[in-house]
Amino acid sequence: MSGEAAFIAALRGLASHPAARGLADDCAVLELGGETLILTHDMMVEGVHWLPGQDPADVAWKLLATNLSDLASKGAEPIGVLLGYSLAEDNTRFAAGLSAALTHFNVPLLGGDTVRNPGPQTLGLTALGRATHRPVPSRSGAKAGDGIWITGPVGAAMLGFEALSAGNTSADTSADTSAYRRPVPRLAEGRMLAPLVTAMMDVSDGLLLDARRMAEASAATFALDPGAIPFPAALSAERKRDALGWGDDYELLFTLPAGMRPPCPAHRIGTVLPRADAPLLLGGAAPEGPLGYEHC
């Protein structure tokens, strides 16, 4: 068990409220009066989640988008966000990028906090949403016979990161870096899918790792067909395995009952099986090597 997984396991003893869902889901789901609130919090660190020298406006966009992606996995309608911000020497570009992202996604900034620290810049954002369907989708619930689907390709963010790492840190580089710099959460798709799915989550840490997490939460085995998984046209065949474990794709991974098709564009990439020795199969065998990104 990784250090991150061990720490989360220790926290589960503290997260006894039903809204926490045992810390085994993307969001907290809080029943409040006649509403169901969806709450999530994600953090980003310079040098880990973005490259030094990147435009802070893009960092602001990504911070908001990654949190909204969690809401999308619950089929939620965003209500607003709270920002935790570590001050830089110049904060104007971040503020401009945040303004653009809030306007684009029609989400209000409700408050937050600012600090100054001597190390790498650290950012946090809490997103609040309203459930549009109950029961709210979770990572658990996938059943043997269900189809496994994804809303779009994996690997574009990896290619964008590599272009930026090579020195193309500006937005006008010839390489398409938008998937890494400014991901687009699948909010509309999440709302359409919420009444139909048996399980759903967003792909943030790598398709293989997140598929395994959903399989484990559902006490099932996910059998993925590598030939059915969509990739960007610019990705070579030799890099496909890398893309499966890279992450930052922010597509929705979901399961539907056998014979059902989704109401939005998506690709069927596998089938849910009864739980076997391995929770995840790729082309009929347990995948080798790293499945995705883990902090430690």
C-alpha positions in Angstrom: 0.0 0.0 0.0 1.4 3.4 -1.0 2.0 6.2 1.6 -1.0 8.1 0.2 -3.3 5.1 0.4 -2.2 4.3 3.9 -2.8 7.8 5.1 -6.3 7.9 3.6 -7.0 4.5 5.2 -6.1 6.0 8.5 -8.4 8.9 8.0 -11.4 6.7 7.3 -11.7 6.1 11.0 -12.3 9.8 11.4 -14.7 10.2 8.5 -17.7 8.4 10.0 -20.4 10.8 8.7 -22.5 9.2 5.9 -21.7 12.2 3.7 -18.1 11.1 3.5 -18.9 7.9 1.7 -16.1 6.2 3.6 -13.6 8.4 1.7 -14.0 6.0 -1.1 -15.6 8.3 -3.6 -14.7 11.5 -5.6 -16.9 13.8 -3.4 -18.9 14.1 -0.2 -22.6 13.8 -0.6 -24.5 15.7 2.1 -28.3 15.6 2.5 -29.4 19.0 3.7 -33.1 19.6 4.0 -34.7 18.9 0.6 -31.4 19.3 -1.2 -28.4 17.0 -1.8 -25.1 18.9 -1.7 -22.0 17.7 -3.4 -18.6 18.9 -2.0 -15.1 18.3 -3.2 -11.6 19.7 -2.5 -8.5 19.4 -4.7 -5.0 20.8 -4.3 -2.3 21.6 -6.8 1.5 22.2 -6.1 4.0 23.9 -8.3 6.4 21.5 -9.9 3.9 18.6 -9.3 0.7 19.6 -11.0 2.0 22.4 -13.2 5.4 23.3 -14.6 7.5 26.3 -13.3 7.1 29.0 -15.9 3.6 28.1 -17.0 1.1 30.9 -17.4 -0.6 31.4 -14.0 -3.9 32.0 -15.9 -3.8 28.4 -17.1 -3.0 27.2 -13.6 -6.1 29.0 -12.3 -8.2 27.5 -15.1 -6.9 24.0 -14.3 -7.5 24.3 -10.6 -11.2 25.2 -11.1 -11.7 22.6 -13.9 -10.3 19.7 -11.9 -12.6 20.3 -9.1 -15.6 20.8 -11.4 -14.7 17.4 -12.9 -15.3 15.8 -9.6 -18.8 17.4 -9.5 -19.4 16.2 -13.1 -18.8 12.6 -11.9 -21.7 13.0 -9.6 -24.0 14.6 -12.2 -23.9 17.8 -10.1 -24.7 21.4 -11.0 -22.0 23.7 -9.6 -23.1 26.2 -6.9 -19.8 28.0 -6.2 -16.2 27.6 -5.1 -13.9 28.6 -2.2 -10.2 29.4 -3.1 -7.1 28.6 -0.9 -4.3 30.7 -2.4 -0.6 30.8 -1.7 0.6 34.3 -2.8 3.2 34.7 -5.5 5.3 37.8 -6.3 2.7 38.7 -9.0 -0.8 37.5 -8.8 -2.4 39.4 -11.7 -2.3 36.6 -14.3 -3.8 34.0 -11.8 -6.6 36.4 -11.0 -7.3 37.0 -14.7 -7.3 33.3 -15.5 -9.6 32.5 -12.6 -12.0 35.2 -13.8 -12.0 33.7 -17.3 -12.6 30.2 -15.9 -15.4 31.3 -13.5 -17.1 33.1 -16.4 -16.7 30.2 -18.8 -18.2 27.7 -16.5 -20.7 30.1 -14.9 -19.6 29.4 -11.4 -19.3 32.1 -8.6 -16.4 32.6 -6.3 -17.8 32.6 -2.8 -14.7 33.1 -0.6 -11.6 31.4 0.6 -8.2 32.3 2.2 -4.8 33.6 1.2 -1.4 32.8 2.8 2.3 33.3 1.9 4.8 30.4 2.2 8.5 30.2 1.2 8.3 27.0 -0.7 6.6 26.0 -4.0 3.3 27.6 -4.5 0.4 25.5 -3.2 -3.2 26.0 -4.2 -6.5 24.5 -3.1 -10.1 24.9 -4.2 -13.3 23.6 -2.7 -16.2 23.2 -5.1 -19.9 22.9 -4.0 -22.6 21.5 -6.2 -26.2 20.5 -6.2 -27.3 17.0 -7.1 -29.5 16.8 -10.2 -30.4 13.1 -9.7 -30.8 10.9 -6.7 -29.3 8.5 -5.8 -26.1 10.3 -6.6 -23.7 8.1 -8.7 -20.7 6.6 -6.9 -17.7 4.5 -7.7 -19.5 1.4 -6.4 -22.5 -0.2 -8.1 -21.0 -1.7 -11.2 -22.4 -5.2 -11.8 -21.3 -8.2 -13.8 -22.5 -7.8 -17.4 -22.4 -4.0 -17.4 -20.6 -2.2 -20.2 -17.6 0.0 -19.3 -17.6 3.4 -21.1 -15.5 6.5 -21.3 -16.5 9.9 -22.7 -13.3 10.7 -24.6 -9.7 9.8 -25.4 -6.8 9.4 -23.0 -3.3 10.7 -23.6 -3.8 14.3 -24.9 -2.8 15.8 -21.5 0.4 13.6 -21.5 1.3 15.0 -25.0 0.6 18.5 -23.9 2.7 18.1 -20.8 5.6 16.7 -22.8 5.4 19.7 -25.2 5.5 22.1 -22.3 8.3 20.3 -20.7 10.4 20.6 -23.9 10.2 24.4 -23.5 7.0 25.2 -25.2 5.4 26.8 -22.2 3.5 29.5 -24.1 -0.1 29.1 -25.3 0.8 29.7 -28.9 3.2 26.8 -29.4 2.6 24.6 -32.5 1.9 21.6 -30.3 -1.7 21.3 -28.9 -1.2 21.7 -25.1 -4.8 22.7 -24.2 -5.8 19.3 -22.7 -3.0 19.7 -20.1 -3.3 23.5 -19.6 -7.0 24.0 -19.7 -9.0 20.7 -19.3 -12.7 20.8 -19.8 -14.8 19.0 -17.2 -17.7 16.9 -18.6 -20.4 18.7 -16.6 -23.2 18.4 -19.2 -22.4 14.7 -19.8 -22.4 14.0 -16.1 -25.9 15.4 -15.7 -27.1 13.3 -18.6 -25.5 10.1 -17.4 -26.4 10.4 -13.7 -29.9 8.8 -13.9 -28.6 5.9 -16.0 -25.1 4.8 -14.7 -24.5 2.0 -12.2 -21.1 3.6 -11.3 -19.2 6.7 -12.4 -16.0 8.6 -11.7 -13.7 11.0 -13.5 -10.3 9.9 -14.9 -7.7 12.0 -13.2 -4.9 9.7 -12.1 -4.8 7.4 -15.1 -7.4 5.2 -16.8 -6.0 1.9 -15.5 -5.6 3.1 -11.9 -9.1 4.7 -11.8 -10.7 1.7 -13.5 -9.1 -0.5 -10.8 -10.4 1.8 -8.1 -14.0 1.6 -9.5 -13.7 -2.2 -9.8 -12.5 -2.6 -6.2 -15.3 -0.3 -5.0 -17.8 -2.4 -6.9 -16.3 -5.8 -5.8 -16.0 -6.7 -9.4 -13.4 -7.2 -12.1 -13.1 -4.7 -15.0 -12.0 -6.3 -18.3 -10.8 -3.6 -20.7 -10.4 -4.1 -24.4 -7.2 -2.2 -25.4 -8.3 -2.0 -29.0 -11.5 -0.1 -28.0 -9.9 2.6 -25.8 -9.8 5.9 -27.7 -6.5 7.9 -28.0 -5.7 11.2 -29.7 -4.7 10.9 -33.3 -1.2 12.4 -32.5 -0.4 9.6 -30.1 1.8 6.8 -31.6 1.0 3.2 -31.0 4.2 2.8 -29.0 2.9 5.4 -26.4 -0.5 4.0 -25.8 0.5 2.1 -22.7 2.1 5.2 -21.3 -1.1 7.2 -21.9 -3.2 4.5 -20.0 -1.3 5.3 -16.8 -0.6 9.0 -17.2 -3.8 10.8 -16.0 -5.0 14.3 -16.2 -7.6 13.3 -18.8 -10.7 14.3 -16.9 -13.0 12.2 -19.0 -15.9 10.3 -17.3 -15.5 6.6 -16.7 -18.8 4.9 -16.2 -20.8 1.6 -16.4 -24.2 1.0 -17.9 -26.4 -2.0 -17.8 -26.0 -4.5 -20.7 -27.6 -3.3 -23.9 -27.9 0.3 -22.8 -26.3 3.1 -24.8 -25.3 6.5 -23.3 -27.2 9.7 -24.2 -23.9 11.5 -25.0 -20.8 10.7 -27.1 -18.8 7.9 -25.4 -16.8 4.8 -26.2 -17.4 1.3 -24.8 -14.1 0.0 -23.7 -14.9 -3.1 -21.8 -17.2 -5.3 -19.7 -17.7 -5.8 -15.9 -17.1 -9.4 -14.8 -17.7 -11.1 -11.5 -14.8 -10.5 -9.1 -11.8 -12.7 -9.9 -8.3 -12.8 -8.6 -7.4 -9.5 -10.3 -9.7 -6.5 -10.2 -8.5 -5.2 -13.6 -7.7 -7.0 -16.8 -6.3 -5.4 -20.0 -6.6 -7.6 -23.0 -7.4 -10.6 -20.8 -4.4 -10.2 -18.4 -3.6 -8.2 -15.4 -1.6 -5.1 -16.6 2.0 -4.8 -15.7 3.8 -1.7 -14.6 2.4 1.5 -13.1 -1.3 1.9 -13.4 -1.5 5.6 -12.8 -0.3 8.5 -10.7 0.0 8.2 -6.9 1.7 10.8 -4.7 3.8 8.3 -2.8 
